[in-house]
Amino acid sequence: MSSQTPNNQPHNTNSTTNTLVPRILPKPLYKHQAQRLLRNLKKAFVKARLISV
């Protein structure tokens, strides 16, 4: 029996897509906060980058 997502699409646990993570955070961070977040995300093998505005 395979697991199904709510929209009846097969769930692939080995997928490298980032559909569960927002591409842009909903509110701005201070530079030191963003850098710390990036370090922690990269430890979890999440691709992330800092965009200054």
MARRO-84120 format. One record per residue: residue in one letter; x, z, y of N, C-alpha, C in turn. Coordinates in steps of 0.02 Angstrom, whole numbers, plus 50000, padded with zeros to 5 digits. Layout:
BEGIN
AXZYXZYXZY;...
//
This chain:
BEGIN
M500435000049941500005000050000500455000050062;S500354995350107500754995050167500394998450224;S500795001350269500485004650327500274999350378;Q499735000550412499484995850462499444999450529;T499574995850582499484998550649498754997850667;P498515001250720497805000950738497544993850750;N497964989250771497734982450782497804978050720;N497874981150662497914977750597498514973250589;Q499044974550626499664970850618500124975050574;P500514971850530500984975750489501484979450532;H501644985550512502114989650550502804988750518;N503284986650557503964985650533504404991050563;T504634995750522505045001250548505754999050564;N505964993250540506634990750554506654986150615;S506104985550649506064981050706506484983650764;T506804978950800507214980850857506844979850923;T506204978350920505824977450982505714984151016;N505624983951081505544990151119504844990651148;T504344989551106503654989551130503404996551145;L503715001651118503475008451129503795011751190;V504295008551218504655011351275504505007151337;P504315010151393504195006151453504835002651475;R504764996851502505344993151525505594995951591;I505154998451633505335001551696504965008251700;L505325013451720505005019951725504485019951781;P503955023851774503425023851824503625026851891;K504155030751894504375033451959505135033451962;P505405032852022506135032452029506475039052012;L507095038551991507505044451976508105044552023;Y508385050452033509025050852067509555047952021;K510105045552050510615042052011510875046451954;H511015052751967511285057151914510765058251858;Q510125058251875509605058951824509575052751781;A509615046951813509595040551776510195039851730;Q510785041851755511385041351713511345045951652;R511075051851661510995056451605510505053651554;L509945050851579509455047851535509755042051496;L510145037851529510465032251495510935034651440;R511325039751454511785042451402511395044751341;N510845048251353510445050751297510095045151259;L509855040151294509545034451261510045030651218;K510645029751245511155026051208511385029851146;K511375036451148511525040451088511015039151033;A510395037551054509855036051007509825028550991;F510345024851011510395017650999509835013651032;V509645015851092509145012251132509525008351185;K509375001951190509684997851243509354999651309;A509765001551357509515003451423510035001851476;R509795000751536510254999451592509955002251656;L510395003551703510205006351767510125000851819;I509575000951855509444996151908509365000051972;S509804998952021509745002552084509284998652131;V508875002352167508404999252214508515001952284;
//
